[in-house]
Amino acid sequence: MPALADPCDAMERESRLDAVLTMVQSRLLPLLPDGVIHRTGRAIWSMTSTPLPGANGVLRYDARDFRGPDSERELDTCLAVMSTSDMPWTFSVWDHLGGETLRPQLERRGFAVLSRRTAVWLDLSATGPSRLRRPGGQVRQVVSAQDARDWAAVHGRVFDAPSAAVADAVRLPPSVSFLAVVDGLPAGVLSMARADGVAVLYHCGVLPGRRRQGVGRLLVETAVAQARDSGIRACVAVPSAAAAPLARSLGAVATAGVTLMGPGPGSPSEVIPPV
């Protein structure tokens, strides 16, 4: 069993949150076709042959001591390598990792802001037992091949992603995945992975026709209950704007801001790496 994650202050939450998210991504992305993770200086980035949101791009870039020509060249090298990807990719700019410095550097190179999100932290020791609300359905942990196919089909519709790429990977450790079934039909999905004593919730989505019916809450509460029962003391996630109210209602605390940026026309393909 992993070491328990004790409740911690805001600064410690920030530093642990992006670390555990990157740790989980670094384990999961190589399970995708041609998926690889690279660590080069300040950057941790991924490349795959799968057009899956978040599967290609810079996951973490520490720009807290970014200064001078050497830092400029290091960033340009990272962007030049990423520009070789045929898949759409993004650059995650964390506020607490020098975001105020990094965002202008990327904008100067033709990058644009795609979205802005806030990662959240939920101390499970500070919450009581879950009262699972069941909107006429159930949540199953994905174990069978059929559940994996149903999970991948829902995920593909919600996130506009190829289901075949994740149908096999969803049943593999180190993550567990959940499938919500309402009136006998798949309705929503969620995955959870653990790192450094913290549970990371991701890939949470509900089909359009089943939204605002409590399906998302049921999925999250099921995962949180399982995490607590297994000794995990904290959950983290980067919810979408639509899911942020649910996170707040469960007691999650806004912890770290992240801006997703993408290359604009002519960038970063025009970036030339140093010799």
C-alpha positions as CSV (number, residue, x, y, z in Angstrom):
1,M,0.0,0.0,0.0
2,P,1.4,3.5,-0.8
3,A,2.3,5.9,1.9
4,L,-0.6,7.9,3.2
5,A,-0.8,11.5,2.0
6,D,-1.3,13.7,5.0
7,P,-3.3,16.9,4.7
8,C,-0.9,19.7,3.8
9,D,-0.8,23.4,3.4
10,A,-1.5,25.3,0.1
11,M,2.2,25.6,-0.9
12,E,2.9,21.9,-0.4
13,R,-0.3,21.0,-2.3
14,E,0.8,23.0,-5.3
15,S,4.2,21.3,-5.5
16,R,2.8,17.8,-5.0
17,L,-0.2,18.3,-7.3
18,D,1.6,18.9,-10.6
19,A,4.2,16.3,-9.6
20,V,1.7,13.5,-9.1
21,L,-0.2,14.5,-12.2
22,T,3.0,14.3,-14.3
23,M,3.9,11.0,-12.6
24,V,0.6,9.5,-13.6
25,Q,0.7,10.8,-17.1
26,S,4.3,9.5,-17.5
27,R,3.0,6.0,-16.6
28,L,-0.1,6.0,-18.7
29,L,0.8,7.7,-22.0
30,P,3.4,5.0,-23.0
31,L,0.5,2.5,-23.0
32,L,-0.9,4.3,-26.1
33,P,0.3,3.4,-29.5
34,D,3.9,4.7,-30.0
35,G,3.6,6.6,-26.7
36,V,6.8,7.8,-25.3
37,I,7.8,10.2,-22.5
38,H,10.9,12.4,-22.6
39,R,12.6,14.4,-19.8
40,T,14.9,17.1,-21.2
41,G,16.2,19.7,-18.9
42,R,13.3,21.8,-17.7
43,A,10.7,19.9,-19.7
44,I,8.7,16.7,-19.5
45,W,6.9,16.0,-22.7
46,S,5.1,13.2,-24.5
47,M,4.5,12.0,-28.1
48,T,2.1,9.4,-29.4
49,S,0.5,8.5,-32.7
50,T,-2.9,8.9,-31.0
51,P,-5.0,12.1,-31.5
52,L,-6.1,12.0,-27.9
53,P,-6.5,15.3,-26.0
54,G,-3.5,15.7,-23.6
55,A,-1.6,12.7,-25.1
56,N,0.8,14.9,-27.1
57,G,2.7,17.9,-25.7
58,V,4.7,19.5,-22.9
59,L,3.3,18.2,-19.6
60,R,5.5,20.2,-17.3
61,Y,8.0,23.0,-17.9
62,D,9.8,24.5,-14.9
63,A,10.5,28.1,-15.8
64,R,11.1,29.5,-12.3
65,D,14.7,30.3,-13.1
66,F,14.2,31.1,-16.8
67,R,16.7,33.8,-17.9
68,G,19.2,34.6,-20.5
69,P,20.2,33.0,-23.9
70,D,20.7,29.5,-22.5
71,S,17.1,29.4,-21.3
72,E,15.8,30.8,-24.6
73,R,17.7,28.1,-26.6
74,E,16.5,25.4,-24.3
75,L,12.9,26.4,-24.8
76,D,13.4,26.7,-28.6
77,T,14.9,23.2,-28.7
78,C,11.9,21.8,-26.9
79,L,9.5,23.5,-29.3
80,A,11.4,22.4,-32.3
81,V,11.3,18.7,-31.2
82,M,7.6,18.9,-30.5
83,S,6.9,20.5,-33.9
84,T,7.9,17.2,-35.5
85,S,4.7,15.6,-34.2
86,D,2.0,15.0,-36.7
87,M,-0.6,15.1,-33.9
88,P,-2.2,18.2,-32.3
89,W,-0.3,19.1,-29.2
90,T,-0.4,21.5,-26.3
91,F,1.9,23.1,-23.8
92,S,0.9,23.1,-20.1
93,V,1.9,26.2,-18.3
94,W,1.6,25.9,-14.6
95,D,1.4,29.2,-12.6
96,H,3.6,28.1,-9.8
97,L,6.3,26.8,-12.2
98,G,7.1,30.3,-13.6
99,G,3.9,30.7,-15.6
100,E,4.1,34.5,-15.6
101,T,7.5,34.2,-17.3
102,L,6.7,31.3,-19.6
103,R,3.4,32.5,-21.1
104,P,4.9,35.7,-22.7
105,Q,7.8,33.6,-24.0
106,L,5.3,31.3,-25.8
107,E,3.1,34.2,-27.0
108,R,6.2,35.8,-28.5
109,R,6.7,32.6,-30.5
110,G,3.2,32.6,-31.9
111,F,1.4,30.5,-29.3
112,A,-2.2,31.1,-28.2
113,V,-4.1,30.3,-25.0
114,L,-6.5,27.4,-25.6
115,S,-8.0,27.1,-22.1
116,R,-7.4,28.0,-18.5
117,R,-8.1,25.5,-15.7
118,T,-7.6,25.2,-12.0
119,A,-6.4,22.0,-10.5
120,V,-8.1,21.0,-7.2
121,W,-7.2,19.0,-4.1
122,L,-9.6,17.1,-1.9
123,D,-8.3,15.9,1.6
124,L,-10.3,12.7,2.2
125,S,-9.5,12.7,5.9
126,A,-11.5,16.0,6.1
127,T,-14.6,14.5,4.5
128,G,-17.1,12.1,5.9
129,P,-18.3,8.8,4.4
130,S,-19.7,9.2,0.9
131,R,-23.5,9.2,0.4
132,L,-23.6,7.8,-3.1
133,R,-26.5,9.2,-5.1
134,R,-27.8,6.7,-7.6
135,P,-29.7,8.2,-10.5
136,G,-31.5,5.0,-11.4
137,G,-28.1,3.4,-12.4
138,Q,-24.9,1.9,-11.2
139,V,-21.2,2.2,-11.5
140,R,-19.0,-0.7,-12.4
141,Q,-15.3,-1.0,-12.3
142,V,-14.0,-1.9,-15.8
143,V,-12.8,-5.4,-15.7
144,S,-14.3,-7.3,-18.6
145,A,-13.5,-6.7,-22.3
146,Q,-17.1,-5.6,-22.9
147,D,-17.0,-3.0,-20.2
148,A,-13.7,-1.8,-21.7
149,R,-15.3,-1.4,-25.1
150,D,-18.3,0.4,-23.6
151,W,-16.0,2.7,-21.6
152,A,-13.9,3.5,-24.7
153,A,-17.0,4.2,-26.8
154,V,-18.4,6.6,-24.2
155,H,-15.0,8.2,-23.8
156,G,-14.7,8.6,-27.6
157,R,-18.0,10.4,-27.9
158,V,-17.4,12.7,-24.9
159,F,-13.9,13.6,-25.8
160,D,-14.0,13.2,-29.5
161,A,-11.2,10.6,-29.3
162,P,-10.5,7.3,-31.1
163,S,-12.0,4.5,-28.9
164,A,-9.7,1.8,-30.3
165,A,-6.6,3.4,-28.9
166,V,-7.9,3.2,-25.3
167,A,-10.1,0.1,-25.3
168,D,-7.2,-2.2,-24.3
169,A,-5.2,0.3,-22.2
170,V,-8.1,1.1,-19.9
171,R,-8.0,-2.3,-18.2
172,L,-4.2,-2.2,-17.6
173,P,-2.6,-1.1,-14.3
174,P,-1.6,1.3,-12.9
175,S,-5.1,2.8,-13.2
176,V,-8.7,1.7,-12.5
177,S,-11.6,2.9,-14.6
178,F,-15.3,3.1,-13.9
179,L,-18.3,2.9,-16.2
180,A,-21.7,4.4,-15.2
181,V,-24.7,2.5,-16.5
182,V,-28.2,4.1,-16.5
183,D,-31.3,2.2,-17.7
184,G,-29.0,-0.6,-18.9
185,L,-26.9,1.7,-21.2
186,P,-23.4,3.1,-20.7
187,A,-23.7,6.8,-19.7
188,G,-20.4,8.0,-18.2
189,V,-16.8,7.2,-17.6
190,L,-14.0,8.1,-15.1
191,S,-10.5,6.8,-14.4
192,M,-8.3,6.9,-11.3
193,A,-4.6,6.3,-10.8
194,R,-2.4,6.6,-7.7
195,A,1.0,8.2,-7.2
196,D,2.8,9.2,-4.1
197,G,-0.1,8.3,-1.9
198,V,-2.5,10.6,-3.9
199,A,-5.4,9.5,-6.2
200,V,-5.6,11.3,-9.5
201,L,-9.1,11.5,-11.1
202,Y,-9.2,12.0,-14.9
203,H,-11.1,11.2,-18.1
204,C,-14.4,12.0,-16.3
205,G,-17.2,12.5,-18.8
206,V,-20.9,11.9,-19.3
207,L,-22.8,11.5,-22.5
208,P,-24.8,14.7,-23.5
209,G,-28.2,13.0,-23.0
210,R,-27.4,12.0,-19.4
211,R,-25.9,15.2,-18.1
212,R,-27.4,17.1,-15.2
213,Q,-28.8,13.8,-13.8
214,G,-26.2,13.1,-11.1
215,V,-24.2,10.7,-13.2
216,G,-20.9,12.6,-12.9
217,R,-21.3,13.0,-9.2
218,L,-22.0,9.3,-8.8
219,L,-18.8,8.5,-10.7
220,V,-16.7,10.8,-8.7
221,E,-18.2,9.8,-5.3
222,T,-17.6,6.1,-6.3
223,A,-13.9,6.8,-7.1
224,V,-13.4,8.9,-3.9
225,A,-15.0,6.2,-1.8
226,Q,-12.8,3.5,-3.2
227,A,-9.7,5.7,-2.7
228,R,-10.6,6.3,0.9
229,D,-11.3,2.7,1.6
230,S,-7.9,1.7,0.2
231,G,-6.1,4.1,2.6
232,I,-5.6,7.1,0.2
233,R,-6.0,10.4,2.0
234,A,-6.2,12.9,-0.9
235,C,-7.6,13.1,-4.5
236,V,-6.6,15.6,-7.1
237,A,-8.0,16.5,-10.5
238,V,-8.0,19.2,-13.2
239,P,-11.7,19.6,-13.8
240,S,-13.2,21.4,-16.8
241,A,-15.2,24.6,-16.3
242,A,-18.4,22.5,-16.4
243,A,-17.1,20.1,-13.7
244,A,-15.6,22.7,-11.4
245,P,-18.9,23.3,-9.4
246,L,-19.1,19.5,-8.7
247,A,-15.6,19.5,-7.4
248,R,-16.3,22.5,-5.1
249,S,-19.5,20.9,-3.8
250,L,-17.5,17.8,-2.7
251,G,-15.1,20.0,-0.7
252,A,-12.2,20.2,-3.2
253,V,-9.9,23.2,-2.8
254,A,-8.6,25.2,-5.8
255,T,-4.9,24.6,-5.7
256,A,-2.9,25.4,-8.9
257,G,-3.7,27.2,-12.1
258,V,-2.6,25.8,-15.5
259,T,-2.9,27.4,-18.9
260,L,-3.0,25.2,-22.0
261,M,-1.4,26.9,-25.0
262,G,-1.1,25.7,-28.6
263,P,1.0,26.7,-31.6
264,G,-0.6,29.3,-33.9
265,P,-0.1,29.4,-37.7
266,G,3.6,29.2,-38.6
267,S,4.7,28.3,-35.1
268,P,6.6,26.5,-33.7
269,S,7.6,25.0,-37.1
270,E,9.6,28.1,-37.7
271,V,11.6,27.6,-34.5
272,I,15.1,26.5,-35.5
273,P,17.0,24.5,-32.8
274,P,20.5,25.7,-31.9
275,V,23.4,23.9,-33.5
